[in-house]
């Protein structure tokens, strides 16, 4: 875990955080641990939801357009010929 902290949070000072936690009791530390776990789960679910939306958008973008089958709409080859 320390490698990830140094990579993504180089300003994170583990010694200072440990020093700050010395004054807390077991109940407070347990509450902080549970809260951190809940936050991590929420972030994981948000990332999964955003990834799902991104995959749906990619699927929509990759679908062939219905405009290309319309008779008066120029296709990619027609556009290339027009600009040559």
Protein Blocks (a to p, Z undefined) as FASTA:
>chain_A
ZZmmmmmmmmbcfklmmmmmmmpcfklmmmmmmmmmmmmmmmmmmmmmmmmmmmmmmmmm
mpccfklmpmklccfklmmmmmZZ
